[in-house]
């Protein structure tokens, strides 16, 4: 014999329907809290970066009263010793006029080339790239280096201490070159050399 179950019907007394689900809590408080924390974090980060940039250590030198500063005799300016002639620059550049030798990529022959030698006298490696050179003509106009126009173009290399490299730097147009400027990287210190003829 099989068991028989009662037919489902209305809820039984004492059992009833299950309770409704609890209302969901809003996350608005968490969002506002984390947003405020983020803003405070950004302000602290900007303060730290500002202190690093200005080189401040948080201590200000005490200000002298104006009367005391005026009553003291003025110090003579300190004389800095001049550089000894045997002291070398960390990077030296020499430049001289050379004939333009058109490469297969040159468009015509309206170019001016300068033979440049870069010597690394420093204790660390430097980078040399044709894009790191500009030529200034006798009228004061700067000419950017034209890539792959001269077949003797200076190579892109890393020079170890004591090494040097020679190659052509070429500007577009026919002009009389006065100086060549080399910059180690795009934002490094510039070294200028007069072009010899």
N, C-alpha and C positions, 0 to 999 in steps of 0.2 A: 503494500500500500504506500502511496506517496503522501508526503506531507502537504498540507494545504496552508497557504498563507492568505491572510485577509486582503481584500482588494484595497488599493490605495484610495484614499478619500480625503475628507477634510482633516485638518490637523487634530491629533488626539489631545484631549485635555491633559494638561501637565507638561506636555512636550512643546507644543506650539512651533512657530516658525523660528528659524535661527535668528540671532540678533543681527541687526544691520552692521556692515563693516564700519570700523572706526574712521572718522574723517581724516583725510591726508593732511599732514602738516605742510605748511608752505616753506620753501627753501629761501625765501626772500632775505631772512636774517643772515643766513650763511653767505649769500651772495654779497650783501652789503658789507659784511665783516671782512671777507676776503678782498673785496675791492679797496676798502680803506687800508688794509694791511699792504696791499700792492702799492698804493700811492705812497705810503710811508716808506716802504722799501726803496722805491725809485728816488724819493727825496734824499734818503740816506746815501744811496749810491752816488747821486750827483754831488753831494757834499764831499764824499771821499775823493771822487775824481777831481773836483775843483781844488781840493787841498793838495793833491798830488801835482796838478798842473802848475799851481802857483808856487809850489815848493814850500808851502807853509808847514811848519811843524806845530802850529797852534800857539806859539809863543811870539809875542810882539816885543820888539826892543823898547825899553822904556824911553819915553820922550823926555828930552832935556828941556828945562824951562828956557824960554826965549832970552831972558836976561842973562842966564848963565852962559848960554851959547854965544851971546854977543860980547861978553867980557873976556872970553878966552882968546888968545892970539890965534890967528889962522895958521894952519900947518902949511908948510911948503909942499907942493905936490911932489910925490915920490917919482924919482926918475927910474924908469924901467931900463934894464940893460938891453942894448940892441942885440939882435940875433947875430950870432957868429957867422961869418961867411961860409964856414965849412958845414953848417947845419943844413941838411937837405930837407926839401918838402917831402911829404909822404907820397905824393904822386907828381911826376914831372911830365910835361908835354912839350914836344918840339914839333914845329911845322915848317914845311917849305913847299913852294910852288912846284907842281908836277904836271906833266901833260895828261890830259884826259884820254883814257883808253876805253872806248865804248864797249859795253858788254852786249850780249844778244838781247837783253831786256831794255837797253837804252832807246829812247824815242828821239832820234836825231842826234845832233852833236852840240846842242846848246847847253853845255854843262861846264862847270869849273871844278877842278880837282886840286886837293892839297894833300901832300904826303905827310902823315902824322905818325909820330912815335910816342907811345905811352909807356912810362917806366914806373913800376911799383917799388917805391923806396920804403914802404911801411912794413909793419910786422904782421899784417893780416892780408888776406886775399882781396882783390878788387875785381869788379866786372867791367868788361869793355864791350860795347855794342855800338854799331854805327848810329843808332838812334840817340846816343848819349852825346853827340857832337853837333855844334852849330858853327857856321862860318859867318863872320861879320866882314862886310866889304868896306872899302875906303869911304863910302858915303854913309856908313853907320847902319846899313840895312843887314838884318840877320837872315841867313839862309839855312833852312833845315836840311839835314843830310838826306840825299835821295838814295833809296835802297836799290842795290844791284845795278846801278847805272854804270859804274866803272868796274872793269874786270879785276882791278887790284884793290877792291874795297877792303877796308879793315875788317877782320873777322870778329865774330862774337865769341869771346873767350873769358875765362877767369884767370887772372894773373896772380900767381903766388908771389910772396915777397921776393924781390930781386929780379923778377922777370920783366920783359918788355915785349912790345909788339909794334910792328910798323905796317901801315896800310893807307889806302886812299880814302879821304872823306870828300864827297862830291855834293855840290849845290847846283840847283837848276838855274840856268842862265849864264850869260857871259859877263863876268865882273872881275875886279881886282880884289883878291882876298887880303884882308889886313890882319885878322886874328882868327884863331880857332879856339872854341871853348869846349872842354870836356867836363862832364858831370858824372861822378860815380853813382849810377842809378839815376832815376828821374828826379830825385829830390836831394841828392847828396851835395857836397861842396864842389863848386865850380873851379876849374883850373884853366887859365887862359894862356895862350902862347901866341906871340907875334909870328906872322908868316914871313920867312926869309926868302929872298929871290936870288 
